[in-house]
Amino acid sequence: MNDELQPDQGIPDTDAKPDDLLSLDLGIGDALQLQDSSETNSRHFAKLIGFLNKSGIIVTHPTKNGELLPAEDGKGFSVRGFSGRKVYEFKAYVLASGTVPYPHLHLTFPTAIECMTMRGALRIKPKSLAGWIEPSSENAGSIKMPMIIVDMSTSGARVHAKKPFGSIGDGIKVMFRLPIDGETQLFVIPTIIRKAYSETLPEDQGGAEVTTYGLEFLHPEGSVRMALQGFIYKTMAEGDE
């Protein structure tokens, strides 16, 4: 399985049956990485539209610079995705492509699936993702304070702040904006401080003294969790992390 999808080591299950796809608790709109099995090995981002057990899988047609990527019948992909703490991978081939009612690919159903259960959530290191923190009422009078997200998963984030804004166990809100499906979406998520320590950044990052916080997201379910998952996996699929 691709190392870049394994930020935390887990226990692999390389003999997973195709029916295990049903047990992965996949959701419509889940993010997928399609790696071209040709010599280019290029990676693309797609979303799950649906599947019929043992028959086929339908995903959005991947694009590059706004153009549909070539995907002739029989073209092979290594398909990777994650569900909860499970990372899965399987081979699939294009059965057909279509543009009505929207661009999509119909892929073969997997004959074998490789799964790995991770110890922790998949994380990315977004570039220059700024946001704000709103401390609890007893901390700093609930004044919003700027911060930088260093890494992020669907379960939490590590952030840098120039000034301390709380202690371990404090409840706070984090606010940041992400590009989702071509639009900028504001996220406001309640969190709990799980770690807090001071550090000096390396010289190539400015060398400033900062306070680093490990934040746990509290119940980012539904559309919020799906949007976070999509952003994280799209970043990984496009190699921008």
Secondary structure by P-SEA (a helix, b strand, c coil): cccccccbbbbbbcccccccccccccccbbbbbbbccccccbbbbbbbcccccccccccccccccccccccccccccccccccccbbbbbbbbbccccccccbbbbbccccbbbbbbbccccccccccccbbbbcccccccccbbbbbbccccccccccccccccccccccbbbbbccccccbbbbbbbbbbbcccccccccccccbbbbbbbbbbbcccccaaaaaaaaaaaaaaaaccc
